[in-house]
Amino acid sequence: MKELWCWRCKMTVPMLDKDEFEIAKKLYNQGFKTNGINIKERFKPLLDYYTGLTGFDETVPNAIMHHAIHQYGPPCGKCGKPYRTPKASYCPACGNKRKENT
């Protein structure tokens, strides 16, 4: 787990590493197979897992699915926010052009 800027949430949030994310993904998929009255009930195991791991009380299951470190690029050399994707060529926050796109 590592805290990074999330472009969708517009704030710094705990991001999951690959192993943590694999567990979260399984719990997310199970939520679709579970009968429940509302989203919080159906995805409670996922929400509880994320909160227990990070200390961040996320209430939106879909948000957790984009809180994965591997989905983002390295930090921008100018502003420090992560590039939106591993292959992004510029930083939308400050306009910095990425020199190396690996």
Backbone hydrogen bonds, N-H to C=O, Kabsch-Sander energy under -0.5 kcal/mol:
donor,donor_aa,acceptor,acceptor_aa,energy
2,K,15,M,-2.2
4,L,2,K,-0.5
4,L,13,V,-2.4
6,C,11,M,-2.6
7,W,5,W,-0.6
10,K,6,C,-1.7
11,M,6,C,-1.0
13,V,4,L,-2.8
15,M,2,K,-3.5
16,L,67,H,-3.0
21,F,17,D,-2.8
22,E,18,K,-2.0
23,I,19,D,-1.5
24,A,20,E,-2.1
25,K,21,F,-2.9
26,K,22,E,-1.8
27,L,23,I,-2.2
28,Y,24,A,-2.5
29,N,25,K,-2.5
30,Q,26,K,-2.0
31,G,27,L,-1.4
32,F,28,Y,-0.8
32,F,29,N,-0.7
33,K,29,N,-0.6
33,K,30,Q,-0.9
34,T,30,Q,-0.5
34,T,31,G,-0.5
42,R,38,N,-2.2
43,F,39,I,-2.6
44,K,41,E,-0.9
47,L,43,F,-2.6
48,D,44,K,-3.1
49,Y,45,P,-2.1
50,Y,46,L,-2.6
51,T,47,L,-2.4
52,G,48,D,-2.8
53,L,49,Y,-2.2
54,T,50,Y,-2.6
55,G,51,T,-2.7
57,D,55,G,-0.5
58,E,56,F,-1.8
63,A,60,V,-0.9
64,I,60,V,-1.1
65,M,61,P,-0.9
66,H,63,A,-1.5
67,H,64,I,-1.6
69,I,16,L,-2.6
71,Q,68,A,-1.7
72,Y,69,I,-1.9
73,G,83,Y,-2.5
76,C,81,K,-2.8
80,G,76,C,-0.9
83,Y,74,P,-2.3
88,A,85,T,-1.2
91,C,96,N,-2.5
95,G,91,C,-2.6
98,R,89,S,-3.2
102,T,100,E,-0.8
